[in-house]
Amino acid sequence: MNVLVILIPVSLVLGALGLAAFLWSLRANQYEDLEGDAWRILSEDDKTPPDKP
């Protein structure tokens, strides 16, 4: 039972740190453009068509 005196506060602190990191990511607009990254992978970098032999 003595170990619970240590584990419960440690788990609460870790949970609070995770929540703080999530709230920071929301305020820093980390989830602003989720569709842009998905489409950027599929788009071609070269604007000129390849030569056909």
mmCIF file as gemmi writes it, N, C-alpha and C atoms, coordinates in Angstrom:
data_model
loop_
_atom_site.group_PDB
_atom_site.id
_atom_site.type_symbol
_atom_site.label_atom_id
_atom_site.label_alt_id
_atom_site.label_comp_id
_atom_site.label_asym_id
_atom_site.label_entity_id
_atom_site.label_seq_id
_atom_site.pdbx_PDB_ins_code
_atom_site.Cartn_x
_atom_site.Cartn_y
_atom_site.Cartn_z
_atom_site.occupancy
_atom_site.B_iso_or_equiv
_atom_site.pdbx_formal_charge
_atom_site.auth_seq_id
_atom_site.auth_asym_id
_atom_site.pdbx_PDB_model_num
ATOM 1 N N . MET Axp A 1 ? 0.819 -1.209 0 1 0 ? 1 A 1
ATOM 2 C CA . MET Axp A 1 ? 0 0 0 1 0 ? 1 A 1
ATOM 3 C C . MET Axp A 1 ? 0.856 1.263 0 1 0 ? 1 A 1
ATOM 4 N N . ASN Axp A 2 ? 2.07 1.154 0.516 1 0 ? 2 A 1
ATOM 5 C CA . ASN Axp A 2 ? 2.93 2.331 0.555 1 0 ? 2 A 1
ATOM 6 C C . ASN Axp A 2 ? 3.353 2.772 -0.843 1 0 ? 2 A 1
ATOM 7 N N . VAL Axp A 3 ? 3.401 1.828 -1.769 1 0 ? 3 A 1
ATOM 8 C CA . VAL Axp A 3 ? 3.806 2.18 -3.119 1 0 ? 3 A 1
ATOM 9 C C . VAL Axp A 3 ? 2.743 3.039 -3.799 1 0 ? 3 A 1
ATOM 10 N N . LEU Axp A 4 ? 1.492 2.913 -3.392 1 0 ? 4 A 1
ATOM 11 C CA . LEU Axp A 4 ? 0.434 3.737 -3.969 1 0 ? 4 A 1
ATOM 12 C C . LEU Axp A 4 ? 0.602 5.212 -3.621 1 0 ? 4 A 1
ATOM 13 N N . VAL Axp A 5 ? 1.232 5.487 -2.511 1 0 ? 5 A 1
ATOM 14 C CA . VAL Axp A 5 ? 1.487 6.878 -2.121 1 0 ? 5 A 1
ATOM 15 C C . VAL Axp A 5 ? 2.421 7.546 -3.136 1 0 ? 5 A 1
ATOM 16 N N . ILE Axp A 6 ? 3.25 6.762 -3.773 1 0 ? 6 A 1
ATOM 17 C CA . ILE Axp A 6 ? 4.181 7.299 -4.782 1 0 ? 6 A 1
ATOM 18 C C . ILE Axp A 6 ? 3.562 7.228 -6.18 1 0 ? 6 A 1
ATOM 19 N N . LEU Axp A 7 ? 2.918 6.101 -6.492 1 0 ? 7 A 1
ATOM 20 C CA . LEU Axp A 7 ? 2.438 5.901 -7.858 1 0 ? 7 A 1
ATOM 21 C C . LEU Axp A 7 ? 1.268 6.804 -8.232 1 0 ? 7 A 1
ATOM 22 N N . ILE Axp A 8 ? 0.37 7.073 -7.32 1 0 ? 8 A 1
ATOM 23 C CA . ILE Axp A 8 ? -0.791 7.917 -7.652 1 0 ? 8 A 1
ATOM 24 C C . ILE Axp A 8 ? -0.374 9.35 -7.963 1 0 ? 8 A 1
ATOM 25 N N . PRO Axp A 9 ? 0.461 10.011 -7.147 1 0 ? 9 A 1
ATOM 26 C CA . PRO Axp A 9 ? 0.893 11.364 -7.536 1 0 ? 9 A 1
ATOM 27 C C . PRO Axp A 9 ? 1.724 11.394 -8.818 1 0 ? 9 A 1
ATOM 28 N N . VAL Axp A 10 ? 2.55 10.366 -9.021 1 0 ? 10 A 1
ATOM 29 C CA . VAL Axp A 10 ? 3.347 10.324 -10.25 1 0 ? 10 A 1
ATOM 30 C C . VAL Axp A 10 ? 2.434 10.19 -11.466 1 0 ? 10 A 1
ATOM 31 N N . SER Axp A 11 ? 1.411 9.351 -11.391 1 0 ? 11 A 1
ATOM 32 C CA . SER Axp A 11 ? 0.499 9.205 -12.525 1 0 ? 11 A 1
ATOM 33 C C . SER Axp A 11 ? -0.314 10.469 -12.757 1 0 ? 11 A 1
ATOM 34 N N . LEU Axp A 12 ? -0.681 11.169 -11.695 1 0 ? 12 A 1
ATOM 35 C CA . LEU Axp A 12 ? -1.407 12.432 -11.861 1 0 ? 12 A 1
ATOM 36 C C . LEU Axp A 12 ? -0.526 13.499 -12.51 1 0 ? 12 A 1
ATOM 37 N N . VAL Axp A 13 ? 0.735 13.547 -12.124 1 0 ? 13 A 1
ATOM 38 C CA . VAL Axp A 13 ? 1.658 14.522 -12.717 1 0 ? 13 A 1
ATOM 39 C C . VAL Axp A 13 ? 1.889 14.199 -14.198 1 0 ? 13 A 1
ATOM 40 N N . LEU Axp A 14 ? 2.075 12.924 -14.528 1 0 ? 14 A 1
ATOM 41 C CA . LEU Axp A 14 ? 2.27 12.546 -15.93 1 0 ? 14 A 1
ATOM 42 C C . LEU Axp A 14 ? 1.022 12.831 -16.765 1 0 ? 14 A 1
ATOM 43 N N . GLY Axp A 15 ? -0.145 12.588 -16.199 1 0 ? 15 A 1
ATOM 44 C CA . GLY Axp A 15 ? -1.382 12.911 -16.908 1 0 ? 15 A 1
ATOM 45 C C . GLY Axp A 15 ? -1.526 14.401 -17.134 1 0 ? 15 A 1
ATOM 46 N N . ALA Axp A 16 ? -1.151 15.202 -16.142 1 0 ? 16 A 1
ATOM 47 C CA . ALA Axp A 16 ? -1.216 16.66 -16.289 1 0 ? 16 A 1
ATOM 48 C C . ALA Axp A 16 ? -0.219 17.148 -17.337 1 0 ? 16 A 1
ATOM 49 N N . LEU Axp A 17 ? 0.957 16.526 -17.391 1 0 ? 17 A 1
ATOM 50 C CA . LEU Axp A 17 ? 1.937 16.905 -18.421 1 0 ? 17 A 1
ATOM 51 C C . LEU Axp A 17 ? 1.432 16.558 -19.82 1 0 ? 17 A 1
ATOM 52 N N . GLY Axp A 18 ? 0.797 15.408 -19.96 1 0 ? 18 A 1
ATOM 53 C CA . GLY Axp A 18 ? 0.229 15.033 -21.25 1 0 ? 18 A 1
ATOM 54 C C . GLY Axp A 18 ? -0.883 15.977 -21.676 1 0 ? 18 A 1
ATOM 55 N N . LEU Axp A 19 ? -1.73 16.358 -20.734 1 0 ? 19 A 1
ATOM 56 C CA . LEU Axp A 19 ? -2.799 17.302 -21.042 1 0 ? 19 A 1
ATOM 57 C C . LEU Axp A 19 ? -2.238 18.669 -21.405 1 0 ? 19 A 1
ATOM 58 N N . ALA Axp A 20 ? -1.205 19.107 -20.699 1 0 ? 20 A 1
ATOM 59 C CA . ALA Axp A 20 ? -0.576 20.391 -21.012 1 0 ? 20 A 1
ATOM 60 C C . ALA Axp A 20 ? 0.054 20.371 -22.403 1 0 ? 20 A 1
ATOM 61 N N . ALA Axp A 21 ? 0.69 19.256 -22.769 1 0 ? 21 A 1
ATOM 62 C CA . ALA Axp A 21 ? 1.29 19.149 -24.102 1 0 ? 21 A 1
ATOM 63 C C . ALA Axp A 21 ? 0.213 19.165 -25.181 1 0 ? 21 A 1
ATOM 64 N N . PHE Axp A 22 ? -0.911 18.504 -24.936 1 0 ? 22 A 1
ATOM 65 C CA . PHE Axp A 22 ? -1.997 18.506 -25.899 1 0 ? 22 A 1
ATOM 66 C C . PHE Axp A 22 ? -2.6 19.895 -26.051 1 0 ? 22 A 1
ATOM 67 N N . LEU Axp A 23 ? -2.809 20.585 -24.953 1 0 ? 23 A 1
ATOM 68 C CA . LEU Axp A 23 ? -3.362 21.939 -25.028 1 0 ? 23 A 1
ATOM 69 C C . LEU Axp A 23 ? -2.394 22.889 -25.718 1 0 ? 23 A 1
ATOM 70 N N . TRP Axp A 24 ? -1.091 22.717 -25.483 1 0 ? 24 A 1
ATOM 71 C CA . TRP Axp A 24 ? -0.103 23.544 -26.177 1 0 ? 24 A 1
ATOM 72 C C . TRP Axp A 24 ? -0.188 23.3 -27.683 1 0 ? 24 A 1
ATOM 73 N N . SER Axp A 25 ? -0.336 22.028 -28.088 1 0 ? 25 A 1
ATOM 74 C CA . SER Axp A 25 ? -0.397 21.739 -29.521 1 0 ? 25 A 1
ATOM 75 C C . SER Axp A 25 ? -1.654 22.323 -30.15 1 0 ? 25 A 1
ATOM 76 N N . LEU Axp A 26 ? -2.747 22.393 -29.404 1 0 ? 26 A 1
ATOM 77 C CA . LEU Axp A 26 ? -3.948 23.038 -29.929 1 0 ? 26 A 1
ATOM 78 C C . LEU Axp A 26 ? -3.742 24.535 -30.094 1 0 ? 26 A 1
ATOM 79 N N . ARG Axp A 27 ? -3.132 25.168 -29.118 1 0 ? 27 A 1
ATOM 80 C CA . ARG Axp A 27 ? -2.917 26.622 -29.187 1 0 ? 27 A 1
ATOM 81 C C . ARG Axp A 27 ? -1.865 27.011 -30.204 1 0 ? 27 A 1
ATOM 82 N N . ALA Axp A 28 ? -0.934 26.104 -30.51 1 0 ? 28 A 1
ATOM 83 C CA . ALA Axp A 28 ? 0.12 26.392 -31.485 1 0 ? 28 A 1
ATOM 84 C C . ALA Axp A 28 ? -0.305 26.041 -32.905 1 0 ? 28 A 1
ATOM 85 N N . ASN Axp A 29 ? -1.599 25.719 -33.091 1 0 ? 29 A 1
ATOM 86 C CA . ASN Axp A 29 ? -2.169 25.401 -34.412 1 0 ? 29 A 1
ATOM 87 C C . ASN Axp A 29 ? -1.455 24.241 -35.094 1 0 ? 29 A 1
ATOM 88 N N . GLN Axp A 30 ? -1.126 23.208 -34.332 1 0 ? 30 A 1
ATOM 89 C CA . GLN Axp A 30 ? -0.484 22.037 -34.907 1 0 ? 30 A 1
ATOM 90 C C . GLN Axp A 30 ? -1.453 21.218 -35.758 1 0 ? 30 A 1
ATOM 91 N N . TYR Axp A 31 ? -2.743 21.356 -35.532 1 0 ? 31 A 1
ATOM 92 C CA . TYR Axp A 31 ? -3.75 20.593 -36.262 1 0 ? 31 A 1
ATOM 93 C C . TYR Axp A 31 ? -4.485 21.469 -37.266 1 0 ? 31 A 1
ATOM 94 N N . GLU Axp A 32 ? -3.837 22.508 -37.745 1 0 ? 32 A 1
ATOM 95 C CA . GLU Axp A 32 ? -4.474 23.486 -38.618 1 0 ? 32 A 1
ATOM 96 C C . GLU Axp A 32 ? -4.788 22.904 -40.003 1 0 ? 32 A 1
ATOM 97 N N . ASP Axp A 33 ? -3.823 22.251 -40.629 1 0 ? 33 A 1
ATOM 98 C CA . ASP Axp A 33 ? -3.987 21.806 -42.015 1 0 ? 33 A 1
ATOM 99 C C . ASP Axp A 33 ? -3.683 20.316 -42.119 1 0 ? 33 A 1
ATOM 100 N N . LEU Axp A 34 ? -4.633 19.49 -41.742 1 0 ? 34 A 1
ATOM 101 C CA . LEU Axp A 34 ? -4.424 18.046 -41.804 1 0 ? 34 A 1
ATOM 102 C C . LEU Axp A 34 ? -4.553 17.514 -43.224 1 0 ? 34 A 1
ATOM 103 N N . GLU Axp A 35 ? -5.402 18.114 -44.031 1 0 ? 35 A 1
ATOM 104 C CA . GLU Axp A 35 ? -5.597 17.651 -45.4 1 0 ? 35 A 1
ATOM 105 C C . GLU Axp A 35 ? -4.426 18.044 -46.305 1 0 ? 35 A 1
ATOM 106 N N . GLY Axp A 36 ? -3.775 19.158 -46.024 1 0 ? 36 A 1
ATOM 107 C CA . GLY Axp A 36 ? -2.698 19.633 -46.883 1 0 ? 36 A 1
ATOM 108 C C . GLY Axp A 36 ? -1.531 18.672 -46.945 1 0 ? 36 A 1
ATOM 109 N N . ASP Axp A 37 ? -1.155 18.099 -45.807 1 0 ? 37 A 1
ATOM 110 C CA . ASP Axp A 37 ? -0.044 17.153 -45.806 1 0 ? 37 A 1
ATOM 111 C C . ASP Axp A 37 ? -0.381 15.894 -46.584 1 0 ? 37 A 1
ATOM 112 N N . ALA Axp A 38 ? -1.612 15.446 -46.477 1 0 ? 38 A 1
ATOM 113 C CA . ALA Axp A 38 ? -2.005 14.239 -47.208 1 0 ? 38 A 1
ATOM 114 C C . ALA Axp A 38 ? -1.966 14.477 -48.712 1 0 ? 38 A 1
ATOM 115 N N . TRP Axp A 39 ? -2.427 15.624 -49.161 1 0 ? 39 A 1
ATOM 116 C CA . TRP Axp A 39 ? -2.411 15.911 -50.595 1 0 ? 39 A 1
ATOM 117 C C . TRP Axp A 39 ? -1.02 16.261 -51.089 1 0 ? 39 A 1
ATOM 118 N N . ARG Axp A 40 ? -0.187 16.817 -50.236 1 0 ? 40 A 1
ATOM 119 C CA . ARG Axp A 40 ? 1.165 17.2 -50.641 1 0 ? 40 A 1
ATOM 120 C C . ARG Axp A 40 ? 1.994 15.964 -50.974 1 0 ? 40 A 1
ATOM 121 N N . ILE Axp A 41 ? 1.746 14.855 -50.294 1 0 ? 41 A 1
ATOM 122 C CA . ILE Axp A 41 ? 2.478 13.628 -50.59 1 0 ? 41 A 1
ATOM 123 C C . ILE Axp A 41 ? 2.094 13.103 -51.967 1 0 ? 41 A 1
ATOM 124 N N . LEU Axp A 42 ? 0.83 13.235 -52.333 1 0 ? 42 A 1
ATOM 125 C CA . LEU Axp A 42 ? 0.347 12.686 -53.592 1 0 ? 42 A 1
ATOM 126 C C . LEU Axp A 42 ? 0.656 13.568 -54.796 1 0 ? 42 A 1
ATOM 127 N N . SER Axp A 43 ? 0.917 14.841 -54.579 1 0 ? 43 A 1
ATOM 128 C CA . SER Axp A 43 ? 1.169 15.731 -55.713 1 0 ? 43 A 1
ATOM 129 C C . SER Axp A 43 ? 2.578 15.514 -56.255 1 0 ? 43 A 1
ATOM 130 N N . GLU Axp A 44 ? 2.717 15.775 -57.536 1 0 ? 44 A 1
ATOM 131 C CA . GLU Axp A 44 ? 4.02 15.612 -58.17 1 0 ? 44 A 1
ATOM 132 C C . GLU Axp A 44 ? 4.826 16.886 -58.024 1 0 ? 44 A 1
ATOM 133 N N . ASP Axp A 45 ? 6.108 16.731 -57.783 1 0 ? 45 A 1
ATOM 134 C CA . ASP Axp A 45 ? 6.977 17.894 -57.625 1 0 ? 45 A 1
ATOM 135 C C . ASP Axp A 45 ? 7.353 18.495 -58.974 1 0 ? 45 A 1
ATOM 136 N N . ASP Axp A 46 ? 7.497 17.666 -59.999 1 0 ? 46 A 1
ATOM 137 C CA . ASP Axp A 46 ? 7.887 18.156 -61.313 1 0 ? 46 A 1
ATOM 138 C C . ASP Axp A 46 ? 6.669 18.7 -62.043 1 0 ? 46 A 1
ATOM 139 N N . LYS Axp A 47 ? 6.795 19.889 -62.56 1 0 ? 47 A 1
ATOM 140 C CA . LYS Axp A 47 ? 5.689 20.509 -63.304 1 0 ? 47 A 1
ATOM 141 C C . LYS Axp A 47 ? 5.733 20.158 -64.786 1 0 ? 47 A 1
ATOM 142 N N . THR Axp A 48 ? 6.872 19.667 -65.288 1 0 ? 48 A 1
ATOM 143 C CA . THR Axp A 48 ? 6.989 19.308 -66.704 1 0 ? 48 A 1
ATOM 144 C C . THR Axp A 48 ? 6.719 17.81 -66.857 1 0 ? 48 A 1
ATOM 145 N N . PRO Axp A 49 ? 5.997 17.436 -67.906 1 0 ? 49 A 1
ATOM 146 C CA . PRO Axp A 49 ? 5.74 16.002 -68.117 1 0 ? 49 A 1
ATOM 147 C C . PRO Axp A 49 ? 7.005 15.275 -68.553 1 0 ? 49 A 1
ATOM 148 N N . PRO Axp A 50 ? 7.136 14.02 -68.201 1 0 ? 50 A 1
ATOM 149 C CA . PRO Axp A 50 ? 8.343 13.287 -68.624 1 0 ? 50 A 1
ATOM 150 C C . PRO Axp A 50 ? 8.322 13.025 -70.113 1 0 ? 50 A 1
ATOM 151 N N . ASP Axp A 51 ? 9.502 12.902 -70.715 1 0 ? 51 A 1
ATOM 152 C CA . ASP Axp A 51 ? 9.621 12.617 -72.14 1 0 ? 51 A 1
ATOM 153 C C . ASP Axp A 51 ? 9.278 11.149 -72.398 1 0 ? 51 A 1
ATOM 154 N N . LYS Axp A 52 ? 8.458 10.936 -73.428 1 0 ? 52 A 1
ATOM 155 C CA . LYS Axp A 52 ? 8.116 9.561 -73.8 1 0 ? 52 A 1
ATOM 156 C C . LYS Axp A 52 ? 9.048 9.11 -74.918 1 0 ? 52 A 1
ATOM 157 N N . PRO Axp A 53 ? 9.665 7.942 -74.775 1 0 ? 53 A 1
ATOM 158 C CA . PRO Axp A 53 ? 10.589 7.475 -75.846 1 0 ? 53 A 1
ATOM 159 C C . PRO Axp A 53 ? 9.861 6.932 -77.037 1 0 ? 53 A 1
